[in-house]
Amino acid sequence: MLVAAKDMHYTSHDGRQVLDGTAGLWCCNAGHGRQPIVEAIQKQAALMDYAPPFQMGHPAAFELANRLSEISPDGMNHVFFTNSGSESVDTALKMALAYHKANGESSRTRFIGREKGYHGVGFGGISVGGLGNNRKQYGNQLPGTDHLPFFYDRNKQGFSKGEPTSGAEAAEALEQLVALHDASTIAAVIVEPMVGSAGVYITPTGYLQKLREICDKHGILLIFDEVITGFGRLGAAFAAEKYSVTPDMMTTAKGLNSGTVPMGAVFVQDKIYNTIVDAAAENMIELFHGYTYSAHPIAVAAALASQKLYKDEGLFERAAELAPYWQDAIHSLKDANHVVDIRNSGLVGGVELEPRPGKPTARAYDVFVKAYEKGLLVRTTGDIIALSPPLIISKEQIDELFSILRDTLAETN
Ligand SMILES: Cc1ncc(COP(=O)(O)O)c(C=O)c1O
């Protein structure tokens, strides 16, 4: 049980300080209990608790949308607010359908995801997602989805520092899916620009460019799910910026307001917004979609304060500056007990362990529990330890994090 949090630390129920190696759940990018965010939330709660987002609006929502479009890739000047990453994903998929319909191509209804992809837990998200466990209890999901193959090959990419230099050719499988289904049936491709929840897999150099080219060639929309990578995680505002590939839409949440109040946002290119809006009859609702808590005033206030803090403290740049130190530190575990691969980019890292024979996940789970007892919070998926500290982490805390992890691995059988 966690009972309090400040800056880089949680307080456990038994009063111990625990170093946050995961930014909560990939979300508290500014660290915990930051005063400007706390004050903005308190002030907004007293000023106006809630305003309906249908028919009505409130100025801070527009201020936030404008602020976000300043840091988003060129041409991405429209933002739709949601309450989570899952809602952002389902919103983006619906927008893709609405866009093609407005564009006179209503046969484009198919979505392409990727094996190992995680796009939240809505029906849209699990359908394009590629994690069997998240799908198997839930029937047929969205009809007509298909999946790109995964790009990871440990023999070729294992222990890469930063982006693997091989593997981009896996994107060419999209041409095969286009040949199979025909481009006229495909609405959008959705991928995480860095595979987070499945265990931190860094996209090979050139892969996203290739996807962009193939999507452009066939009139298919490209959606980046930046729920984890958005707001500084890779040392840039978005992965789109880091990798110089501009998608048609980006789904975000988590770091938007540093995890303080549930909130997500879908960024869309002007052409998508304009096509949908222009197709609607005057005075009619353009997109029949929205949530009671879209642009909730308290979430918006937290987001404005978080974005200001990111800027004032240069946290995205800080993540980029710390990345080489982080890389050296994580790769120093190469010879640690059980380690079979290490992956990193920006301030994110994955340490993959050899599973215990016949007992997948057990070893990593032991590491998770032991590290917590020693004062470090890590996250595990399968036998992979995922690390994504708040962007305010110091070099001393990076050293502390990996020292605890090394000791923990040494003690784990
Ligand atoms: C890439 C990605 N998309 C979507 C989601 C779902 O976000 P949420 O849990 O806020 O619904 C996540 C959550 O981890 C994610 O990593």
The ligand as an SDF file (V2000), in Angstrom:
LIG
                    3D

 16 16  0  0  0  0  0  0  0  0999 V2000
    0.1480    2.9230  -25.2920 C   0  0  0  0  0  0  0  0  0  0  0  0
   -1.0270    2.9160  -24.3830 C   0  0  0  0  0  0  0  0  0  0  0  0
   -2.2510    3.1580  -24.8600 N   0  0  0  0  0  0  0  0  0  0  0  0
   -3.3360    3.1850  -24.0680 C   0  0  0  0  0  0  0  0  0  0  0  0
   -3.2300    2.9500  -22.7270 C   0  0  0  0  0  0  0  0  0  0  0  0
   -4.4560    2.9490  -21.8730 C   0  0  0  0  0  0  0  0  0  0  0  0
   -4.4760    4.0500  -21.0240 O   0  0  0  0  0  0  0  0  0  0  0  0
   -5.4850    4.0570  -19.7720 P   0  0  0  0  0  0  0  0  0  0  0  0
   -5.0260    3.0230  -18.8140 O   0  0  0  0  0  0  0  0  0  0  0  0
   -5.3610    5.4730  -19.2620 O   0  0  0  0  0  0  0  0  0  0  0  0
   -6.8580    3.7960  -20.3130 O   0  0  0  0  0  0  0  0  0  0  0  0
   -1.9730    2.6970  -22.1740 C   0  0  0  0  0  0  0  0  0  0  0  0
   -1.8300    2.4290  -20.7240 C   0  0  0  0  0  0  0  0  0  0  0  0
   -0.8080    2.0620  -20.2500 O   0  0  0  0  0  0  0  0  0  0  0  0
   -0.8470    2.6680  -23.0180 C   0  0  0  0  0  0  0  0  0  0  0  0
    0.3640    2.3940  -22.5340 O   0  0  0  0  0  0  0  0  0  0  0  0
  1  2  1  0
  2  3  1  0
  2 15  2  0
  3  4  2  0
  4  5  1  0
  5  6  1  0
  5 12  2  0
  6  7  1  0
  7  8  1  0
  8  9  2  0
  8 10  1  0
  8 11  1  0
 12 13  1  0
 12 15  1  0
 13 14  2  0
 15 16  1  0
M  END
$$$$
